[in-house]
Amino acid sequence: MRIIGFQNERMLSFTWNAPPDLPEARKQRTIVILRFEPEGDAQTRVILHHVGWGDGGEWDKALAYFSNAWPHVLQNLQDSFSKGPRDWTQWLEQMKKITK
């Protein structure tokens, strides 16, 4: 989506939207705010705030979707730093098959 705020090594914020299967909620952008706090010499705490939710309708489904998705996204981020870059080739091939 669009970056709306940035503080070097401290914060990144951007607009986001719901998945395509929730078209009404997808019309309105939400805001994701990531804050980065150093913890010692080799670790960083990442704090995620996702705000701008609507009420009722598809919004309950969108909130449930992201409540499930963000922990996986953050785990993948942590893994990319601790284990190195991930090879997305197989995942991309599966997505191509699903979206045909």
HELIX and SHEET records of a PDB file:
HELIX    1   1 PRO A   23  ARG A   26  1                                   4    
HELIX    2   2 GLU A   58  SER A   82  1                                  25    
HELIX    3   3 THR A   89  ILE A   98  1                                  10    
SHEET    1   A 4 ILE A   3  GLN A   7  0                                        
SHEET    2   A 4 MET A  11  TRP A  16 -1                                        
SHEET    3   A 4 THR A  30  GLU A  39 -1                                        
SHEET    4   A 4 GLN A  43  VAL A  51 -1                                        
END                                                                             
